[in-house]
Amino acid sequence: MRPLAVSGSAALLFLVCLFGWWALIYSGVGPTLPRSPLGFFLIIIPPLLPAAALVYLLKRRGDAA
């Protein structure tokens, strides 16, 4: 049951970060990215970082309990 809660929290954080990142890019406030496979990865990778950090922290907290 615990891994489901972790993945649900991570998924929610990922979506929030992803839509916020896309909003910055497409509003013109954020960085301009190349239209290439590299640009695709630069759009996808940054929101993964906070989600990965959350998964790590939640798993660490679960292991400590």
Secondary structure, DSSP 8 states (H G I E B T S, - for coil): -HHHHHHHHHHHHHHHHHHHHHHHHHHTSS----SSHHHHHHHHHHHHHHHHHHHHHHHHHHHH-
